[in-house]
Amino acid sequence: MTDPLSATFAALADPTRRAILARLTEGEASVNELAAPFDISLPAVSRHLKVLETAGLISRSREAQIRPCKLEAEALKRAYTWIEHYRRFWDASFDRMADYLAELQAKEPKA
């Protein structure tokens, strides 16, 4: 079994799944509503939804014949936390580089 963070990033790697998640930020939607903008079959959309559900990015409930999908933000929060760590690393690296370049420029003779 894949760790949750890897499953999240694998699910987010596909543009169709990212578009589905973007739609779900507006609220719950049925499979048919989620499939409408795509030129793919309902079974293909269902497979995308299964990947998102397995990664914990969405949940599905049952209301009569409809299975509405809902965004689950906790998995995205884990991914954000992981990315944020590296953003701080790169910010610090760029700050050190800027300091170094300023130091080099200060040492250059004025023309």
C-alpha positions as CSV (number, residue, x, y, z in Angstrom):
1,M,0.0,0.0,0.0
2,T,1.2,3.5,-0.9
3,D,1.7,6.1,1.8
4,P,-1.0,8.8,2.0
5,L,1.2,11.6,0.7
6,S,2.4,9.6,-2.3
7,A,-1.3,8.6,-3.1
8,T,-2.2,12.3,-2.9
9,F,0.5,13.4,-5.3
10,A,-0.2,10.5,-7.7
11,A,-3.9,11.5,-7.7
12,L,-3.0,15.2,-8.3
13,A,-0.7,14.2,-11.2
14,D,-3.7,13.9,-13.6
15,P,-5.3,17.1,-15.0
16,T,-8.7,15.5,-15.2
17,R,-8.6,14.7,-11.5
18,R,-7.4,18.2,-10.7
19,A,-10.3,19.6,-12.7
20,I,-12.7,17.4,-10.7
21,L,-11.3,18.7,-7.5
22,A,-11.6,22.2,-8.7
23,R,-15.2,21.6,-9.5
24,L,-15.8,20.2,-6.0
25,T,-14.5,23.4,-4.4
26,E,-17.9,24.8,-5.4
27,G,-19.8,22.1,-3.5
28,E,-20.9,18.5,-3.7
29,A,-21.7,17.0,-7.2
30,S,-22.9,13.8,-8.7
31,V,-20.9,11.7,-11.0
32,N,-22.9,12.9,-14.0
33,E,-22.3,16.5,-13.0
34,L,-18.6,15.9,-12.7
35,A,-18.4,14.0,-16.0
36,A,-20.3,16.7,-18.0
37,P,-17.3,18.9,-19.0
38,F,-15.1,15.9,-20.1
39,D,-15.2,14.1,-23.3
40,I,-14.7,10.7,-21.6
41,S,-17.0,7.9,-20.6
42,L,-18.7,7.6,-17.3
43,P,-16.7,4.5,-16.4
44,A,-13.5,6.6,-17.0
45,V,-14.8,9.3,-14.7
46,S,-15.6,6.7,-12.1
47,R,-12.1,5.4,-12.3
48,H,-10.8,8.9,-11.7
49,L,-13.1,9.3,-8.8
50,K,-11.9,6.0,-7.3
51,V,-8.3,7.2,-7.4
52,L,-9.3,10.5,-5.7
53,E,-11.3,8.6,-3.1
54,T,-8.5,6.1,-2.4
55,A,-6.2,9.1,-1.9
56,G,-8.6,10.6,0.6
57,L,-9.2,13.6,-1.6
58,I,-12.9,13.0,-1.9
59,S,-15.7,11.1,-0.2
60,R,-18.9,9.7,-1.7
61,S,-22.2,9.2,0.0
62,R,-25.4,7.6,-1.2
63,E,-28.7,9.6,-1.6
64,A,-31.2,7.3,-3.2
65,Q,-29.8,6.6,-6.7
66,I,-27.3,9.4,-6.6
67,R,-23.8,9.2,-5.1
68,P,-22.7,12.8,-4.5
69,C,-19.0,13.4,-4.2
70,K,-17.5,15.9,-1.7
71,L,-14.0,17.4,-1.4
72,E,-12.0,16.2,1.6
73,A,-9.4,18.9,2.3
74,E,-7.3,17.0,4.9
75,A,-5.2,15.2,2.2
76,L,-4.6,18.5,0.5
77,K,-3.5,19.9,3.8
78,R,-0.9,17.2,4.2
79,A,0.5,17.9,0.8
80,Y,0.5,21.6,1.5
81,T,2.4,21.0,4.7
82,W,5.0,18.9,2.9
83,I,5.4,21.5,0.1
84,E,5.6,24.4,2.6
85,H,8.7,22.8,4.3
86,Y,10.5,23.0,0.9
87,R,9.2,26.5,0.1
88,R,10.9,27.7,3.3
89,F,14.1,25.9,2.3
90,W,14.1,27.6,-1.1
91,D,13.2,31.0,0.3
92,A,16.2,30.7,2.7
93,S,18.5,29.6,-0.1
94,F,17.4,32.5,-2.3
95,D,17.9,34.9,0.5
96,R,21.4,33.6,1.0
97,M,22.1,34.0,-2.7
98,A,20.8,37.5,-2.7
99,D,23.1,38.4,0.2
100,Y,26.0,36.9,-1.6
101,L,25.3,38.8,-4.8
102,A,25.0,42.0,-2.8
103,E,28.3,41.3,-1.2
104,L,29.9,40.7,-4.6
105,Q,28.5,43.9,-6.0
106,A,29.7,45.8,-3.0
107,K,33.3,44.6,-3.6
108,E,33.3,45.5,-7.4
109,P,35.2,48.6,-8.2
110,K,33.0,51.5,-9.2
111,A,33.5,52.6,-12.9
